[in-house]
């Protein structure tokens, strides 16, 4: 994944062909991907994915929105990953 805000064209089985730009937010705390796509029924869609580290880098939060032309709904996603701390037995 490029993070220089230049368009990158990709294709996969779920979304088909799409264009993605990835860049840092103005305050450089979030990594943002803006994705333009076309659905299988030829409607335009926009997806935005935001990744952010919190808790001093111990937690990664991924949030996103998907809007499709002609749809009144916006789909959202939110996922959290927490760093696991290894428990080392003390003898």
N, C-alpha and C positions, 0 to 999 in steps of 0.2 A: 504494500500500500504506500503510495506516494503521499507525502505530507506538505507539498509545496503549492497547494491550491491550483495545480494544473489539472485539467480534465484527463481522466483515465477511463478508457472504454473497456468494458468487460462483458462477459457472457457466462451465464450459468443456467442450470436446469430449472431453478425455481423462478428467477426473474427474467430469463431471456437476456437480451442485450440491454445494457444500461451504462450510464456515464456517472462517474463518481469524482468529486473533488474533496480532498481532505486537507484541513488546515487547522492551525491553532486559533483559539479565540483571542480577542484583543488583549485580554489580561493574561494570556498564555497559561490558563489553568484547565482548559478543556480542549480535547481533540475532537473536532467536528467533521463529519462526513455528510456532504449534501449529494443526494443521489437522484438522478432523473431517469425515469423508466417508462416503458410503454407496456401496458397489460396485454394479455393474450387476446383480449377483445378490442385492442387498439385504442385504449384510453390512456391519457398521460397521467403519470403519477410522480409525486415528489416524496422522498423519504429523507429524514434528517436523523442522524445518529450522533449522540454526544457521549463522550467518554471522559470521566473525571476521577482522579484519585482523591481520596479523603483519608482522614485519620492518620496523617503522616505517611501516606502511601500504603497503608494496610488494607484499604478498601477501594475497590474499583466499582464505580457506578456507571452503568450504561443505560441511557434512555433514548427513546426514539419516537418519531411520529411518522405516519404514512397518510398521505392524502391522495385521493384519486379523483380526477376530473369527472364531474357528474354525480359524485357520491356526497351525501350530506354528512356522513360520518368521517371522523378522523380516528385512525387506529393508533394506539400508543403502546409502547413496551417499556419495561423497566426491569433491570436485572442488577443484582448486587453480588459481588464476589468479595469474600473476606479472606485475608491471609490466615492460614492455619498456623498456629504456634505449636511447634514440636514440644511435646512433654518429655523431657529427659529425666529419668529417675535419678534422684539424689540418694546416694548410699552413705 
